[in-house]
Amino acid sequence: MSQEAAFLKEETEKFENLRKELSDLEELNKLEVKGIEKKIEFFVKIIKDEEFKTFLSGKYDRASATLSIYAGAGGQDSQDWVTMLLRMYERFCQSKGFKTKVLHQSFGEGGGPEGRIGTKSVTIEIQGIYAYGFLKKESGVHRLVRISPFSPQKLRHTSFALVEVLPEIEKDIEKEIKIKPEDLKMDFYRASGPGGQYVNRRETAVRITHLPTGIVASCQSERLQGQNRERAMKMIYSKLYQLKEKEQQKEISKIKGKAVSASWGNQIRSYVLHPYKLVKDLRTNIETSNTEGVLDGNLDQFVEEEIKSKL
């Protein structure tokens, strides 16, 4: 079955289930069943999500995705920030019914408060229809301001992390990207967990470098080296395809006379936990004081406003 046919089948089944659920809610409402308000509230949220999907009409918006987070300058604080962002995105994906899986995680140093171990970089796979569409605008620099839990003097600290979101590229797209075997460098190593201990005796983890561009992809989630290599190659293809599209967009921007900013300088959202609480998107100016809710995965208002503002 083609991806398009599978998508249409799943959408048809979904709307049939929603129709049945609405009918059930109407009956329960008539019977004044206790707790019906929460069921209705949840149903309305699902309908709003489906309505929002009409804004997701990009080439890869219906695709699954990979999301990577990289610690910026700032040592343990920035590594802790990566771990916080990882949890935030996992919670968001869970609320959307997407399945997540850690493909690669490079842990930081131990010795933090409460035994916390940060993350230097992490890549997760996000499986689900519209996963890329929902998360594509999260790419960019995320800034955190707080009292550092790593500072004995309780000093305020600013941390940065870079988020990168890529669509899962279909097989036929790989034909458009020509990769010479000599352009790839493959490193094999044993996967490690928190604290640096190895979780495998064999060198099953794979890191692939595309030498002409310096693009790197790693995977350690599978038991077999071949499977990790295949997943890492998928990420290489996705990154190269996105790079190709960015270069085309640069040419268009040059013709239009628009400057293209560097990706690391593209700060998109600020999370302030001290001296006040505020999360603000610097592109849409949407903000909220509910920092706990946002860090717990409640990103809908930011995700939706940014996508709608670009239409």
N, C-alpha and C positions, 0 to 999 in steps of 0.2 A: 504493500500500500504506500502511495506517495505521501510526502509530508503534508501536502495541501489537503489530500483526501482524509488523512488522519486528523488534521486540524478541524475540518468541517464536521467529521463524525463526532469528535469530542465536544465541539461547540453545540451541536444539535442535542446531544445527550445532556449537556449542562443546562441548556434552556428548558428542556423537558423536565428535568429535576427541579428547576426553579419554579416552573409552572405548578408542579405537584406540591411543592413546599408552600407556595402562596395559597393554594386551595386548602391545605392542612391548617395554615395559620388563620384563615378566615373561619374555619370550623371551630378551632380552639378559642378564638376570640368571642364567638357566639356563646360558647359554653363558659366563658369567663374563667378559663383555666389559670391557676396561679403561676406567675413567672412569665406570662405571655409577652410582657413588655420587652424583656431581654431578648427573646426569640425574634420579635419584630425588629428590634434595633440591629441585631446581627444580620437579619435578612436585608434590611435597608442598606447596610454597609456593603453587602455583596452586590446589590443592584448598582450602587454608586461606583464600585470598582468596574463593573461591566460597562457602565456608561462612560467611564473615563477611558476605557480601552479604545473607544472610537477616535481618540486623539492620537493613538499609537498606530500610525500608518507608514512608518519608515521602513526601509528595505529589510532590516533585520529585527524590527521591533517584536515580532512574534517568536524570536529565537531564544534558546536558553543562553546563559552567559557565564563568563568567568570574571570574578572580581578580585583584584589584587590590592593590597594595602602595604605601603612602604614607610618605615619610620624616617622622619627628617632629622635634622640636627637637634640635639637635646638629650642624648644618652638614654638613661632609663625612663625618664619622663615620656619621651617620644615613643619608646617601645611599649610602655604601658598604654599610651594613647591608641596605638595600633590594636592592642588587645581589646580595648573598650569599643573601638569602631567595629571590630570583627563581631563582637557580641551584638552590637546595634543592628548590623546588617543581617545577621543570622535571625534575630528576632523579627525584623521587618519581613524577611523572606518567609518565615514561618507563618506570619499573619496573612500572607498572600497565597499560601498553599504551595510554595516552591520548596523543592528539596535541595538541601545544601550538603556539600562534602568538601572537606579540606584536602586540597591536592598537594600543597606544599606549605610548610611552616618552618621558618628559621627563628628559633627562640633566642632571647637576649640573656643577659646575665641574671643570676639569682641574687638573693640577698636583699630583696625589697621588703617593705612592710607586709606583715601577714604572709610572708613566704611568696609574695607575688613575683612571677617571672614574666617579663614582657616579651614582645614579639618584634623582631627586626623586619620581617616581611612575611606575608601570608597570601596564598591564593586559594580561593574557594570556587567550586563549580556550583552553579545555580541552575537546576533543572526545572523547567516549567514554561508553558506558553506565556509569552509577553515578559519573561524575566528580564531580557535585555531592554525592552521598551520602558519598563518601570525604573530601571537602574542606570540607564545610559547617561543621564545628566549628573550622576554622582561623581563622575570623573573630575579630578582637580585636587587642590590642596585644602585640607580641613585643619583649622587652627583651634587649639584648646588653651584656655587661660584658667588657671586654678592655683590653689596653694599646693605646692608639690608634696606628695606623700613621701618623697625620697629626701626631702630637705630637713635636717635636724632643727634648722632655724625657722621652719615653716614659712619659707619665702614663696612669693608668687612666681609662677613659672609659665612660659608660653611654649607650647609644643606644636609641631607640625607633622602631618602625615599626608602622603600622596595616595589617592585612590585612582585606580585604573579599571575601567569596565570594558570588556570585549564581548562581542556576540559569538555564539558558537557557529562557526562557518560551515556551510553545507559542503559535501564532498565535491560537487561540481565547481565550486568556487576555487578549490585548491588547484584546479587546472589552469586558472588565470595567473597564479603565482608560481613562477618557475624558480625552483631552488636547486642549485648544483650541490652535489654531495660534498665537494671540496670546500663549500662555503659554510659548512656546519662543523662545529666542534662539540663533541659529546663527552661529558664527564659522568662517571658512575661512582656512587658513594653509598655508604650505609645511612639509612634514615635515622635521625636522632630526635629525641623527645625533649621535654623540659629538663633543664639542668645539664644537658649535653650527653645524656646516656643514649647509647644506640638501641633502637627498637628492632633492628634486624641484624642477623649475622652476615648476610650476604649483601653485596653492593647492588641493591635493586633500585635505589633512587637515581633519577636521571636529571642532569642539567644540560640543556642544549643552548649553544650560542650561535647566532647567525653572524658570522664574522664581518660581512660588508656593512651591516647596520649596527652591530653591537647589541642587538635585541637578544634577551635571555629568557628562557622559560624552564621551569623546574617542576618535577612531579615526584612524589614519594608515597602516594596514597595506596598504590596497588602492591600486591605481593610479588608480582613478576616484573622483571626489568623491561620486557617487551611492551607490557601494558602501560607502564610509566612513560616509556619512550613515545608511544603512540599519542598519549594525552599531551605530553610536552610539545610534540610536533604540531598538534592541533592548535595549541596556543601560539606557536611560532607563525603558523599560517594566518591566524586571526590578527596578530600584531602587524604582520607585513601587509595584510590587506587594508587594515585601518591606516597604516602609514601611507599606503598608496593613495587612499582617499583624502587624507590630510594634505598630501602634496598637491593633489588636484585642486583642493579647496584653496590652498595657498596661491596657486596660479590665478584662480578666480578673484581672490581678494586683492592680488597685485593689480589686476586689471581695474578693479573697482577703487583702488587707491587706499585700501584698508590695511592697517598694520596688524601683524599676527604676533600675539604675545607668547612668551615662552611658557611651556606647560607648567613648570614648577612654580612660576609666579602667578599662575591662574588660581588664586585663592577664591574659593566659592562659598565657604560657610565658616562662621566663627561661633565657637561654643564657649561662653564665659560662665564659669562657676564661682568666680570671686573677682571683685568685691560684690558683685551682684550676679543674678542668674539670668542669662539670655542666650538664646540660639538665634542667630540672624543669618539669612541667606543674602549674600552680598550682590547677587544678580537680580533678585526680585524684590529685595527689602522685606520679605516675609520674615516675621520674628515671633518668638514665643518665650515666656519666662518658665515654661514647663520643661526645664532641662532634663529632669529625670525621665519624663515620658519620651522625649526624643531619643535619649541614650538607651531607652528600653525598646526602641524600634518603631516608635510612632512618627514616621517620616512623611505620611500622606500629604500634608499641607505643603511641604517643601517640594516633594517630587511632582505633585500635580501642578502647582503654580508655575514651576520652571518650564515644564513641558508645554503647558497652555500658552505661556508668554511668548514662546517661539513660533507659534502658529500664525 
